[in-house]
């Protein structure tokens, strides 16, 4: 019993010491210039020597030397980094300070060059943090907030373009409530801006087409008129095809939204989960080119569905089964996991069907249950992370897929009225 009490007290005491650090960082960021904050932050954490505030220094000593510090330090230090970032990202004139703060990790000092045992330990812990998933997410966040200073040649630095990746690529399980709210706000702003830009682009194209049709403009004059910028990385023909695919009639005179609603209505009285899986198979393969589907894909999809939760085949259908089935299919169709990033099926689909139709297939799946959208976002975040350090020219299929999904999500899950897009049909 005594051992349990000692352990609990140790944890409680460490938590108190962490709060001392958090409070002091919050005070700094509210009362010091960004340059001074970064100077003191470097002195306290990275140089790990020379900081004069005794209360802060002692609190940090206890954190660094606590039992389990190696496992817990990254969570603590991640929050330390988020405190100034959350503050600076709300003020455009201070956003460059975020990159300056993270640049400090490019100049870490060797632990052996300092005498104090605690300072050596702190430098090692900070170095380990610089190689962690938490730090990678901080770097991504810096790109999202201050995209002008990023190198857009790499896949990773295109993350600003895809708000649906933000929660998965920028947040960790230990992210604070403040960090989550900040990311959600940025996500909403960027998604709203993309939807507005897409709407403006299409309206402009419609106006030009109407004037050309009515002979108010010659083709030469239309080319001279300053056009609204294409908000995607797709070519204009590719963007036009994507819009027609996601808004227009794609099967038997129905849109994707109408097809999903028809499927849901049909399955309201389905007798069993197994019957639902059979219906889901037919619903999905109707989007697949017959020649490609009959070659191998349809058989693989059928076997995957039959093996999914087969122990539940006789049960009545419920939302939980729909979500679990959809998430398993997304692993099969897109990518399995971070630790096993196999995506052969996805690449094969894009190679044979193209990015737009492949995303359309995934959209059909997401539309049968709104709770499936985050699962699809997660699959794409895994792909994004896998190719993050690669030049975007090396994976054009991935860029086209990310762009198509952005359009599809904007049309079916967005908040801006895009009804004007139906005029292009």
C-alpha positions in Angstrom: 0.0 0.0 0.0 2.9 2.3 0.9 4.5 1.7 -2.5 1.2 2.7 -4.3 1.0 5.9 -2.3 4.6 6.9 -3.0 4.0 6.3 -6.7 0.8 8.3 -6.7 2.5 11.2 -4.8 5.3 11.2 -7.3 3.0 11.5 -10.2 1.0 14.2 -8.4 4.1 16.1 -7.6 5.4 15.9 -11.2 2.0 17.2 -12.4 2.4 20.2 -10.0 5.9 20.9 -11.3 4.6 20.7 -14.9 1.9 23.3 -14.1 4.6 25.7 -12.8 6.3 25.5 -16.1 3.1 25.9 -18.1 2.1 28.9 -16.1 5.5 30.6 -16.5 5.5 30.0 -20.3 2.0 31.5 -20.5 3.2 34.5 -18.6 6.2 34.9 -20.9 4.2 34.7 -24.1 1.7 37.3 -22.8 4.3 39.7 -21.4 7.5 39.3 -23.5 8.4 39.9 -27.1 8.6 36.8 -29.3 12.4 37.2 -29.6 12.8 37.4 -25.8 10.5 34.4 -25.3 12.6 32.3 -27.8 15.8 33.4 -26.0 14.5 32.3 -22.6 13.0 29.1 -24.0 16.3 28.2 -25.6 18.2 29.0 -22.3 15.8 26.9 -20.2 15.2 23.9 -22.4 17.9 23.6 -25.1 21.0 25.0 -23.5 19.7 23.7 -20.2 21.9 26.0 -18.2 22.1 29.6 -17.0 18.4 30.2 -16.3 18.1 32.1 -13.1 14.5 31.7 -11.9 15.0 29.2 -9.1 11.3 28.1 -8.9 11.2 27.2 -12.6 14.6 25.6 -12.6 13.8 23.4 -9.6 10.5 22.4 -11.2 12.2 21.4 -14.4 14.8 19.5 -12.5 12.1 17.4 -10.8 10.4 16.7 -14.1 13.6 15.6 -15.8 14.7 13.4 -13.0 11.3 11.9 -12.2 10.7 8.2 -12.6 9.4 7.5 -16.1 10.7 10.9 -17.5 11.8 9.2 -20.7 8.2 8.1 -21.4 6.4 11.3 -20.2 8.8 14.1 -21.3 7.5 14.3 -24.9 4.0 14.9 -23.8 5.0 17.6 -21.4 7.4 19.3 -23.8 4.9 19.1 -26.6 2.5 21.2 -24.5 5.3 23.6 -23.7 5.8 24.2 -27.4 2.1 24.6 -28.1 1.6 27.3 -25.5 3.5 30.0 -27.5 2.4 28.6 -30.9 -1.3 28.8 -29.9 -0.8 32.4 -28.9 1.3 33.5 -31.9 -0.8 31.8 -34.6 -3.7 34.0 -33.7 -1.7 37.1 -34.6 -0.4 37.4 -38.2 2.5 39.7 -37.2 3.8 37.0 -34.8 3.3 33.9 -37.0 6.9 33.9 -38.2 8.0 33.4 -34.6 6.6 29.9 -34.8 9.2 28.9 -37.4 11.9 30.8 -35.4 11.0 28.8 -32.3 11.1 25.4 -34.1 14.4 26.4 -35.8 16.0 26.3 -32.4 15.9 22.5 -32.6 18.3 22.7 -35.6 21.0 23.9 -33.1 20.8 21.4 -30.3 23.9 21.1 -28.0 25.7 17.8 -27.2 24.8 16.5 -23.7 28.5 15.8 -23.0 29.5 19.5 -23.3 27.7 20.4 -20.0 28.8 19.3 -16.5 25.5 19.0 -14.7 23.9 15.6 -14.7 20.4 17.1 -14.9 21.4 19.3 -17.9 22.8 16.4 -19.7 19.6 14.4 -19.2 17.5 17.4 -20.3 19.5 17.8 -23.5 19.1 14.1 -24.3 15.3 14.3 -23.7 15.0 17.4 -25.9 17.0 15.6 -28.6 14.7 12.6 -28.5 11.7 14.9 -28.7 13.2 16.5 -31.9 12.9 13.0 -33.5 9.4 12.3 -32.3 6.0 12.3 -34.0 5.0 15.2 -31.8 7.7 17.4 -33.2 6.9 16.4 -36.7 3.4 17.5 -36.2 4.6 20.9 -34.8 6.6 21.3 -38.0 3.6 20.6 -40.1 1.6 23.1 -38.1 4.3 25.7 -38.8 3.8 25.1 -42.5 0.0 25.5 -42.2 0.2 28.7 -40.3 3.1 30.3 -42.3 2.9 28.6 -45.7 4.6 31.5 -47.5 7.9 30.4 -46.0 7.6 26.7 -46.8 9.1 24.7 -49.7 6.1 23.7 -51.7 8.1 21.3 -53.8 7.7 18.5 -51.2 4.5 16.7 -50.6 4.6 17.5 -46.9 4.6 21.2 -47.5 1.3 20.9 -49.4 -0.6 20.1 -46.2 -2.1 23.6 -46.0 -4.2 22.7 -49.1 -6.0 19.8 -47.4 -7.9 20.9 -44.2 -9.4 17.4 -43.9 -5.9 16.2 -42.9 -5.3 18.7 -40.1 -6.7 16.9 -37.1 -4.9 13.6 -38.0 -1.6 15.2 -39.1 -1.3 18.1 -36.6 -2.8 16.8 -33.4 -1.6 14.0 -31.0 -3.5 12.1 -28.4 -2.0 14.3 -25.8 -2.8 17.6 -27.5 -4.3 20.1 -25.1 -7.9 21.4 -25.5 -6.4 24.8 -26.5 -4.3 23.1 -29.3 -7.3 21.2 -30.6 -9.5 24.4 -30.6 -6.7 26.3 -32.5 -6.4 23.6 -35.1 -10.1 23.3 -35.6 -10.3 27.1 -36.1 -7.6 27.0 -38.7 -9.2 24.0 -40.4 -12.6 25.7 -40.6 -11.1 28.9 -42.0 -9.0 27.1 -44.7 -11.9 24.9 -45.7 -14.2 27.9 -45.9 -11.7 29.7 -48.1 -11.3 26.8 -50.4 -15.0 26.5 -50.9 -15.3 30.2 -51.6 -12.4 30.1 -54.1 -13.9 27.0 -55.8 -17.3 28.8 -56.1 -15.7 32.0 -57.5 -13.7 30.0 -60.0 -16.8 28.2 -61.4 -19.0 31.3 -61.5 -16.3 33.1 -63.4 -16.0 30.2 -65.9 -19.8 30.1 -66.3 -19.8 33.9 -67.0 -17.1 33.6 -69.6 -18.9 30.6 -71.3 -22.2 32.5 -71.3 -20.6 35.6 -73.0 -18.8 33.4 -75.5 -22.1 31.6 -76.3 -23.9 35.0 -76.7 -21.0 36.3 -78.8 -20.4 39.1 -76.3 -16.8 38.1 -76.4 -14.5 36.6 -79.0 -12.3 33.7 -77.9 -9.3 36.0 -78.1 -10.9 38.6 -75.8 -11.9 35.8 -73.3 -8.2 34.8 -73.1 -7.2 38.3 -72.4 -9.6 38.8 -69.5 -7.9 38.2 -66.2 -9.4 34.9 -65.0 -10.0 33.8 -61.4 -7.2 31.4 -60.4 -7.9 27.7 -60.4 -7.9 26.9 -56.7 -6.6 23.4 -57.2 -3.5 21.7 -58.4 -5.5 20.0 -61.1 -5.4 21.1 -64.7 -8.6 22.9 -65.9 -9.8 19.8 -67.8 -9.1 17.7 -64.7 -11.0 20.1 -62.5 -13.9 20.2 -64.9 -14.1 16.4 -65.0 -14.0 16.2 -61.2 -16.8 18.7 -60.8 -19.0 16.9 -63.3 -18.3 13.6 -61.6 -19.1 14.7 -58.1 -22.0 17.0 -58.9 -23.5 15.4 -62.0 -25.3 12.1 -62.8 -22.8 9.3 -62.5 -24.9 6.1 -62.6 -28.4 5.4 -64.0 -29.2 9.1 -64.0 -28.3 9.6 -60.3 -25.8 11.6 -58.4 -23.6 10.2 -55.7 -25.9 11.7 -53.1 -29.0 10.2 -54.7 -27.3 6.8 -55.0 -26.3 6.7 -51.4 -29.8 7.7 -50.3 -31.3 5.0 -52.4 -29.0 2.5 -51.0 -29.8 3.5 -47.4 -33.6 3.4 -48.1 -33.2 -0.1 -49.6 -31.4 -1.4 -46.6 -33.8 -0.1 -43.9 -35.5 -3.5 -43.8 -32.5 -5.7 -44.6 -32.9 -9.1 -42.8 -29.3 -9.5 -41.7 -25.8 -8.1 -41.7 -24.8 -10.6 -44.3 -27.5 -9.4 -46.6 -26.3 -5.8 -46.1 -22.8 -6.8 -47.1 -24.1 -8.4 -50.3 -26.0 -5.2 -51.1 -23.0 -3.1 -50.3 -20.9 -5.2 -52.7 -23.4 -4.5 -55.5 -23.6 -0.8 -54.6 -19.8 -0.4 -54.8 -19.0 -2.5 -57.9 -21.6 -0.5 -59.9 -19.0 2.3 -60.0 -16.2 0.0 -61.3 -15.4 -0.4 -64.9 -16.7 -3.8 -66.0 -13.5 -5.0 -67.6 -11.3 -3.9 -64.7 -13.7 -5.3 -62.1 -14.1 -8.7 -63.7 -10.3 -9.0 -64.0 -9.7 -9.3 -60.3 -11.0 -6.4 -58.3 -14.6 -7.5 -57.8 -13.6 -10.9 -56.6 -11.1 -9.4 -54.1 -13.7 -7.0 -52.8 -16.3 -9.7 -52.5 -14.0 -11.9 -50.5 -13.0 -9.0 -48.3 -16.6 -8.2 -47.5 -17.5 -11.8 -46.8 -14.6 -12.1 -44.3 -15.4 -8.9 -42.6 -17.1 -9.5 -39.2 -18.3 -12.9 -40.5 -19.2 -13.8 -36.9 -22.0 -11.2 -37.1 -23.5 -12.3 -40.3 -26.8 -13.4 -38.7 -27.2 -10.3 -36.6 -29.5 -7.5 -37.4 -27.9 -4.5 -39.0 -27.0 -1.5 -36.8 -24.9 1.6 -37.2 -21.9 0.1 -35.3 -21.7 -2.7 -37.9 -21.9 -0.2 -40.8 -19.1 1.9 -39.4 -16.8 -1.1 -38.6 -17.5 -2.5 -42.1 -16.8 0.8 -43.8 -13.6 1.4 -41.9 -12.3 -2.1 -42.8 -13.1 -1.5 -46.4 -11.3 1.8 -46.3 -8.2 0.1 -45.0 -8.5 -2.4 -47.9 -9.2 0.2 -50.6 -6.7 3.0 -49.5 -4.0 2.0 -47.0 -3.9 -0.4 -44.0 -2.0 1.5 -41.3 1.0 3.6 -40.3 3.0 0.5 -39.4 1.9 -1.4 -42.5 1.4 1.3 -45.2 0.4 -1.1 -48.0 -1.6 0.6 -50.7 -1.3 -1.6 -53.7 -5.1 -1.8 -54.2 -5.4 2.0 -54.1 -2.6 2.6 -56.7 -4.1 -0.1 -58.9 -7.5 1.5 -58.8 -6.0 4.9 -59.7 -4.0 3.4 -62.5 -7.0 1.7 -64.0 -9.9 4.1 -63.1 -8.1 7.4 -62.6 -8.1 9.5 -59.4 -11.5 11.0 -59.9 -13.4 7.7 -60.2 -11.4 6.2 -57.4 -12.3 9.0 -55.1 -15.9 8.7 -56.3 -15.9 5.1 -55.1 -14.6 6.1 -51.7 -17.2 8.9 -51.6 -20.0 6.4 -52.1 -18.8 4.5 -49.1 -18.4 7.7 -46.9 -21.9 8.9 -47.9 -23.7 5.8 -46.4 -22.8 6.9 -42.9 -21.4 10.4 -41.9 -19.3 8.8 -39.2 -17.2 7.2 -41.9 -15.8 10.5 -43.1 -13.1 10.7 -40.3 -12.0 7.2 -41.1 -11.4 8.1 -44.8 -9.5 11.2 -43.7 -7.4 9.0 -41.5 -6.5 6.7 -44.4 -5.4 9.7 -46.5 -3.4 11.2 -43.6 -1.4 7.9 -43.5 -0.7 8.1 -47.2 0.2 11.8 -46.9 2.6 11.0 -44.0 4.2 8.1 -45.9 5.1 10.3 -48.9 5.7 13.5 -46.9 9.4 13.9 -47.7 8.9 13.0 -51.4 8.9 15.6 -54.2 5.3 16.2 -55.4 6.4 15.6 -59.0 7.3 12.0 -58.0 3.7 11.1 -56.9 1.3 12.9 -59.2 -1.3 10.2 -58.6 -1.3 11.1 -54.9 -1.7 14.8 -55.5 -4.6 14.3 -57.9 -6.3 12.1 -55.3 -5.8 14.6 -52.5 -7.2 17.4 -54.7 -10.2 15.3 -55.8 -11.0 14.4 -52.3 -10.9 18.1 -51.3 -13.4 18.9 -54.0 -15.7 15.9 -53.1 -15.7 16.8 -49.4 -16.4 20.5 -50.2 -19.4 19.5 -52.3 -20.9 16.9 -50.0 -19.8 18.0 -46.5 -19.0 21.7 -47.0 -20.8 24.7 -45.5 -20.7 27.0 -48.5 -23.6 26.9 -51.0 -22.1 25.4 -54.1 -25.5 25.0 -55.9 -24.2 27.2 -58.7 -21.9 24.4 -59.7 -24.8 22.4 -61.0 -25.0 24.8 -63.9 -21.9 23.3 -65.4 -23.7 20.0 -65.9 
